[in-house]
């Protein structure tokens, strides 16, 4: 014979509260609809851009090269050693500052591209004020001005005005 619970004892109330908390949705329905709408609209914009053949935007404008130097860069996270391919030392500094951080990104790009050794990179200054670092071995490139003028100034160690 089954017994029916009629008492509102401690355990019965705890089970009841747990079920009520669990049964309602944790994520508001409007938020889910908004996220799906954002994803679909992004997909529609990208698809329209590709289908119409629109030129990529947000790329730096071409400019004349003012100075360029091919160097081999080494860093242990703090110290910085920059040499020319023939072995001439360009910079040997105990505090590599921002340059060491960029070298960490370069090492990561080379690891992903399975580049062995430490091939040379090219640091370039353009007439419009841009500074760029290009790694032909991995195809990696970074615009050094995008990190701010204070950080870009550290590259004057390698590429003097």
Secondary structure, DSSP 8 states (H G I E B T S, - for coil): ---------HHHHHHHHHHHHHHS-SS-HHHHHHHHHHHHHHHHHHHHHHHHT----S------EEEEEEEEEEESSS-EEEEETTS-EEEEES--HHHHHHHHHHHHHHHHTT--S---EEEEEETTS-EEEEETTTTEEEEGGGG-HHHHGGGGGTS--
